[in-house]
Amino acid sequence: QVQLVESGGGLVQPGGSLRLSCAASGTILSTWRMGWYRQAPGKQRELVANIDSSGRTKYADSVKGRFTISRDIAKNTMYLQMNSLKPEDTAVYYCNAQSVNYDYWGQGTQVTVSS
């Protein structure tokens, strides 16, 4: 069983930065794909960014050039560096870890961008 715990969310002004972390208890194999999703009120959950076992990354068009996803396999931890934040980035951010047979989610962390 794997548990994912997000941290690093909070309130930030437009143009500011936050760094989210996702710590996994249990073993996330290096072959797993990990990602960040977000869900704003009244909207569907959407992919923000993911990273595969080779380190290849994928970003939503809305965050390209502003967000950076990374992972430390040895520490079973994934990160999302968010810069130049906009009010439309306000959402609950979820950590996800996937393999062929498993799909795990964290409980989410709130990010609010507001002046």
mmCIF file of the C-alpha atoms, coordinates in Angstrom:
data_MODEL
# 
_entry.id   MODEL 
# 
loop_
_atom_site.group_PDB 
_atom_site.id 
_atom_site.type_symbol 
_atom_site.label_atom_id 
_atom_site.label_alt_id 
_atom_site.label_comp_id 
_atom_site.label_asym_id 
_atom_site.label_entity_id 
_atom_site.label_seq_id 
_atom_site.pdbx_PDB_ins_code 
_atom_site.Cartn_x 
_atom_site.Cartn_y 
_atom_site.Cartn_z 
_atom_site.occupancy 
_atom_site.B_iso_or_equiv 
_atom_site.pdbx_formal_charge 
_atom_site.auth_seq_id 
_atom_site.auth_comp_id 
_atom_site.auth_asym_id 
_atom_site.auth_atom_id 
_atom_site.pdbx_PDB_model_num 
ATOM 1   C CA . GLN A 1 1   ? 0.000   0.000  0.000   1.00 0.00 ? 1   GLN A CA 1 
ATOM 2   C CA . VAL A 1 2   ? 1.251   3.464  -0.889  1.00 0.00 ? 2   VAL A CA 1 
ATOM 3   C CA . GLN A 1 3   ? 0.207   6.722  0.675   1.00 0.00 ? 3   GLN A CA 1 
ATOM 4   C CA . LEU A 1 4   ? 0.908   10.078 -0.926  1.00 0.00 ? 4   LEU A CA 1 
ATOM 5   C CA . VAL A 1 5   ? 1.062   13.233 1.173   1.00 0.00 ? 5   VAL A CA 1 
ATOM 6   C CA . GLU A 1 6   ? 1.182   16.663 -0.406  1.00 0.00 ? 6   GLU A CA 1 
ATOM 7   C CA . SER A 1 7   ? 2.526   19.762 1.286   1.00 0.00 ? 7   SER A CA 1 
ATOM 8   C CA . GLY A 1 8   ? 3.549   23.281 0.396   1.00 0.00 ? 8   GLY A CA 1 
ATOM 9   C CA . GLY A 1 9   ? 0.225   24.792 -0.570  1.00 0.00 ? 9   GLY A CA 1 
ATOM 10  C CA . GLY A 1 10  ? -1.005  28.111 0.719   1.00 0.00 ? 10  GLY A CA 1 
ATOM 11  C CA . LEU A 1 11  ? -1.981  31.664 -0.116  1.00 0.00 ? 11  LEU A CA 1 
ATOM 12  C CA . VAL A 1 12  ? 0.278   33.625 -2.439  1.00 0.00 ? 12  VAL A CA 1 
ATOM 13  C CA . GLN A 1 13  ? -0.023  36.892 -4.317  1.00 0.00 ? 13  GLN A CA 1 
ATOM 14  C CA . PRO A 1 14  ? -0.146  36.966 -8.122  1.00 0.00 ? 14  PRO A CA 1 
ATOM 15  C CA . GLY A 1 15  ? 3.363   36.693 -9.511  1.00 0.00 ? 15  GLY A CA 1 
ATOM 16  C CA . GLY A 1 16  ? 4.562   34.774 -6.489  1.00 0.00 ? 16  GLY A CA 1 
ATOM 17  C CA . SER A 1 17  ? 5.981   31.278 -6.165  1.00 0.00 ? 17  SER A CA 1 
ATOM 18  C CA . LEU A 1 18  ? 5.226   28.088 -4.280  1.00 0.00 ? 18  LEU A CA 1 
ATOM 19  C CA . ARG A 1 19  ? 6.871   24.692 -4.165  1.00 0.00 ? 19  ARG A CA 1 
ATOM 20  C CA . LEU A 1 20  ? 4.671   21.661 -3.655  1.00 0.00 ? 20  LEU A CA 1 
ATOM 21  C CA . SER A 1 21  ? 6.032   18.378 -2.382  1.00 0.00 ? 21  SER A CA 1 
ATOM 22  C CA . CYS A 1 22  ? 4.563   14.890 -2.577  1.00 0.00 ? 22  CYS A CA 1 
ATOM 23  C CA . ALA A 1 23  ? 6.056   12.356 -0.205  1.00 0.00 ? 23  ALA A CA 1 
ATOM 24  C CA . ALA A 1 24  ? 5.277   8.695  -0.695  1.00 0.00 ? 24  ALA A CA 1 
ATOM 25  C CA . SER A 1 25  ? 5.177   6.183  2.125   1.00 0.00 ? 25  SER A CA 1 
ATOM 26  C CA . GLY A 1 26  ? 5.762   2.749  0.750   1.00 0.00 ? 26  GLY A CA 1 
ATOM 27  C CA . THR A 1 27  ? 7.740   2.062  -2.352  1.00 0.00 ? 27  THR A CA 1 
ATOM 28  C CA . ILE A 1 28  ? 7.195   3.999  -5.532  1.00 0.00 ? 28  ILE A CA 1 
ATOM 29  C CA . LEU A 1 29  ? 9.205   2.195  -8.109  1.00 0.00 ? 29  LEU A CA 1 
ATOM 30  C CA . SER A 1 30  ? 11.338  4.157  -10.499 1.00 0.00 ? 30  SER A CA 1 
ATOM 31  C CA . THR A 1 31  ? 9.217   2.759  -13.333 1.00 0.00 ? 31  THR A CA 1 
ATOM 32  C CA . TRP A 1 32  ? 6.085   4.509  -12.101 1.00 0.00 ? 32  TRP A CA 1 
ATOM 33  C CA . ARG A 1 33  ? 4.760   7.681  -13.664 1.00 0.00 ? 33  ARG A CA 1 
ATOM 34  C CA . MET A 1 34  ? 4.047   10.478 -11.212 1.00 0.00 ? 34  MET A CA 1 
ATOM 35  C CA . GLY A 1 35  ? 2.092   13.614 -11.754 1.00 0.00 ? 35  GLY A CA 1 
ATOM 36  C CA . TRP A 1 36  ? 0.313   16.645 -10.385 1.00 0.00 ? 36  TRP A CA 1 
ATOM 37  C CA . TYR A 1 37  ? -3.338  17.340 -11.076 1.00 0.00 ? 37  TYR A CA 1 
ATOM 38  C CA . ARG A 1 38  ? -5.533  20.191 -9.950  1.00 0.00 ? 38  ARG A CA 1 
ATOM 39  C CA . GLN A 1 39  ? -9.221  20.865 -9.508  1.00 0.00 ? 39  GLN A CA 1 
ATOM 40  C CA . ALA A 1 40  ? -10.741 24.296 -9.243  1.00 0.00 ? 40  ALA A CA 1 
ATOM 41  C CA . PRO A 1 41  ? -14.263 24.817 -7.852  1.00 0.00 ? 41  PRO A CA 1 
ATOM 42  C CA . GLY A 1 42  ? -16.863 23.800 -10.385 1.00 0.00 ? 42  GLY A CA 1 
ATOM 43  C CA . LYS A 1 43  ? -14.299 22.385 -12.787 1.00 0.00 ? 43  LYS A CA 1 
ATOM 44  C CA . GLN A 1 44  ? -13.016 18.937 -13.652 1.00 0.00 ? 44  GLN A CA 1 
ATOM 45  C CA . ARG A 1 45  ? -9.720  17.675 -12.369 1.00 0.00 ? 45  ARG A CA 1 
ATOM 46  C CA . GLU A 1 46  ? -6.995  18.358 -14.914 1.00 0.00 ? 46  GLU A CA 1 
ATOM 47  C CA . LEU A 1 47  ? -3.423  17.302 -15.471 1.00 0.00 ? 47  LEU A CA 1 
ATOM 48  C CA . VAL A 1 48  ? -0.877  19.946 -14.535 1.00 0.00 ? 48  VAL A CA 1 
ATOM 49  C CA . ALA A 1 49  ? 2.329   18.008 -15.211 1.00 0.00 ? 49  ALA A CA 1 
ATOM 50  C CA . ASN A 1 50  ? 3.722   14.503 -15.084 1.00 0.00 ? 50  ASN A CA 1 
ATOM 51  C CA . ILE A 1 51  ? 7.097   12.812 -15.191 1.00 0.00 ? 51  ILE A CA 1 
ATOM 52  C CA . ASP A 1 52  ? 7.894   9.280  -16.254 1.00 0.00 ? 52  ASP A CA 1 
ATOM 53  C CA . SER A 1 53  ? 10.601  6.851  -15.288 1.00 0.00 ? 53  SER A CA 1 
ATOM 54  C CA . SER A 1 54  ? 12.959  8.269  -17.902 1.00 0.00 ? 54  SER A CA 1 
ATOM 55  C CA . GLY A 1 55  ? 12.515  11.769 -16.585 1.00 0.00 ? 55  GLY A CA 1 
ATOM 56  C CA . ARG A 1 56  ? 10.433  12.880 -19.519 1.00 0.00 ? 56  ARG A CA 1 
ATOM 57  C CA . THR A 1 57  ? 7.961   15.553 -18.572 1.00 0.00 ? 57  THR A CA 1 
ATOM 58  C CA . LYS A 1 58  ? 4.634   16.749 -19.863 1.00 0.00 ? 58  LYS A CA 1 
ATOM 59  C CA . TYR A 1 59  ? 2.940   20.023 -18.979 1.00 0.00 ? 59  TYR A CA 1 
ATOM 60  C CA . ALA A 1 60  ? -0.452  21.553 -19.486 1.00 0.00 ? 60  ALA A CA 1 
ATOM 61  C CA . ASP A 1 61  ? -0.222  24.447 -21.929 1.00 0.00 ? 61  ASP A CA 1 
ATOM 62  C CA . SER A 1 62  ? -1.462  26.809 -19.230 1.00 0.00 ? 62  SER A CA 1 
ATOM 63  C CA . VAL A 1 63  ? 1.578   26.197 -17.008 1.00 0.00 ? 63  VAL A CA 1 
ATOM 64  C CA . LYS A 1 64  ? 4.382   25.726 -19.540 1.00 0.00 ? 64  LYS A CA 1 
ATOM 65  C CA . GLY A 1 65  ? 7.322   27.953 -18.774 1.00 0.00 ? 65  GLY A CA 1 
ATOM 66  C CA . ARG A 1 66  ? 6.061   28.694 -15.258 1.00 0.00 ? 66  ARG A CA 1 
ATOM 67  C CA . PHE A 1 67  ? 5.905   25.310 -13.506 1.00 0.00 ? 67  PHE A CA 1 
ATOM 68  C CA . THR A 1 68  ? 8.606   22.667 -13.191 1.00 0.00 ? 68  THR A CA 1 
ATOM 69  C CA . ILE A 1 69  ? 8.036   19.077 -12.096 1.00 0.00 ? 69  ILE A CA 1 
ATOM 70  C CA . SER A 1 70  ? 10.811  16.960 -10.646 1.00 0.00 ? 70  SER A CA 1 
ATOM 71  C CA . ARG A 1 71  ? 11.258  13.806 -8.611  1.00 0.00 ? 71  ARG A CA 1 
ATOM 72  C CA . ASP A 1 72  ? 13.802  12.339 -6.254  1.00 0.00 ? 72  ASP A CA 1 
ATOM 73  C CA . ILE A 1 73  ? 13.409  8.582  -6.628  1.00 0.00 ? 73  ILE A CA 1 
ATOM 74  C CA . ALA A 1 74  ? 15.737  7.821  -3.721  1.00 0.00 ? 74  ALA A CA 1 
ATOM 75  C CA . LYS A 1 75  ? 13.573  9.936  -1.431  1.00 0.00 ? 75  LYS A CA 1 
ATOM 76  C CA . ASN A 1 76  ? 10.266  8.789  -2.936  1.00 0.00 ? 76  ASN A CA 1 
ATOM 77  C CA . THR A 1 77  ? 9.367   12.438 -3.342  1.00 0.00 ? 77  THR A CA 1 
ATOM 78  C CA . MET A 1 78  ? 8.049   14.541 -6.185  1.00 0.00 ? 78  MET A CA 1 
ATOM 79  C CA . TYR A 1 79  ? 8.015   18.316 -6.447  1.00 0.00 ? 79  TYR A CA 1 
ATOM 80  C CA . LEU A 1 80  ? 6.214   21.036 -8.355  1.00 0.00 ? 80  LEU A CA 1 
ATOM 81  C CA . GLN A 1 81  ? 7.923   24.411 -8.491  1.00 0.00 ? 81  GLN A CA 1 
ATOM 82  C CA . MET A 1 82  ? 5.329   27.009 -9.394  1.00 0.00 ? 82  MET A CA 1 
ATOM 83  C CA . ASN A 1 83  ? 6.480   30.471 -10.456 1.00 0.00 ? 83  ASN A CA 1 
ATOM 84  C CA . SER A 1 84  ? 4.656   33.504 -11.810 1.00 0.00 ? 84  SER A CA 1 
ATOM 85  C CA . LEU A 1 85  ? 1.436   32.278 -10.246 1.00 0.00 ? 85  LEU A CA 1 
ATOM 86  C CA . LYS A 1 86  ? -1.856  33.599 -11.535 1.00 0.00 ? 86  LYS A CA 1 
ATOM 87  C CA . PRO A 1 87  ? -5.303  33.750 -9.931  1.00 0.00 ? 87  PRO A CA 1 
ATOM 88  C CA . GLU A 1 88  ? -6.443  31.080 -12.378 1.00 0.00 ? 88  GLU A CA 1 
ATOM 89  C CA . ASP A 1 89  ? -3.928  28.679 -10.817 1.00 0.00 ? 89  ASP A CA 1 
ATOM 90  C CA . THR A 1 90  ? -6.102  28.617 -7.699  1.00 0.00 ? 90  THR A CA 1 
ATOM 91  C CA . ALA A 1 91  ? -7.162  25.018 -7.085  1.00 0.00 ? 91  ALA A CA 1 
ATOM 92  C CA . VAL A 1 92  ? -6.649  21.958 -4.962  1.00 0.00 ? 92  VAL A CA 1 
ATOM 93  C CA . TYR A 1 93  ? -3.496  20.239 -6.209  1.00 0.00 ? 93  TYR A CA 1 
ATOM 94  C CA . TYR A 1 94  ? -3.289  16.456 -6.084  1.00 0.00 ? 94  TYR A CA 1 
ATOM 95  C CA . CYS A 1 95  ? -0.333  14.139 -6.320  1.00 0.00 ? 95  CYS A CA 1 
ATOM 96  C CA . ASN A 1 96  ? -0.709  10.963 -8.380  1.00 0.00 ? 96  ASN A CA 1 
ATOM 97  C CA . ALA A 1 97  ? 1.406   7.853  -8.824  1.00 0.00 ? 97  ALA A CA 1 
ATOM 98  C CA . GLN A 1 98  ? 0.609   5.306  -11.528 1.00 0.00 ? 98  GLN A CA 1 
ATOM 99  C CA . SER A 1 99  ? 1.855   1.957  -12.661 1.00 0.00 ? 99  SER A CA 1 
ATOM 100 C CA . VAL A 1 100 ? 0.286   -0.697 -14.859 1.00 0.00 ? 100 VAL A CA 1 
ATOM 101 C CA . ASN A 1 101 ? -1.632  -2.134 -11.920 1.00 0.00 ? 101 ASN A CA 1 
ATOM 102 C CA . TYR A 1 102 ? -1.905  0.751  -9.455  1.00 0.00 ? 102 TYR A CA 1 
ATOM 103 C CA . ASP A 1 103 ? -3.214  4.293  -9.314  1.00 0.00 ? 103 ASP A CA 1 
ATOM 104 C CA . TYR A 1 104 ? -2.690  6.241  -6.089  1.00 0.00 ? 104 TYR A CA 1 
ATOM 105 C CA . TRP A 1 105 ? -3.833  9.743  -5.119  1.00 0.00 ? 105 TRP A CA 1 
ATOM 106 C CA . GLY A 1 106 ? -2.947  12.114 -2.332  1.00 0.00 ? 106 GLY A CA 1 
ATOM 107 C CA . GLN A 1 107 ? -5.514  14.047 -0.316  1.00 0.00 ? 107 GLN A CA 1 
ATOM 108 C CA . GLY A 1 108 ? -4.724  17.338 -2.015  1.00 0.00 ? 108 GLY A CA 1 
ATOM 109 C CA . THR A 1 109 ? -3.300  20.682 -0.966  1.00 0.00 ? 109 THR A CA 1 
ATOM 110 C CA . GLN A 1 110 ? -4.981  24.035 -1.512  1.00 0.00 ? 110 GLN A CA 1 
ATOM 111 C CA . VAL A 1 111 ? -3.229  26.691 -3.562  1.00 0.00 ? 111 VAL A CA 1 
ATOM 112 C CA . THR A 1 112 ? -4.838  30.130 -3.562  1.00 0.00 ? 112 THR A CA 1 
ATOM 113 C CA . VAL A 1 113 ? -3.468  32.962 -5.679  1.00 0.00 ? 113 VAL A CA 1 
ATOM 114 C CA . SER A 1 114 ? -4.978  36.241 -4.642  1.00 0.00 ? 114 SER A CA 1 
ATOM 115 C CA . SER A 1 115 ? -4.043  39.775 -3.744  1.00 0.00 ? 115 SER A CA 1 
# 
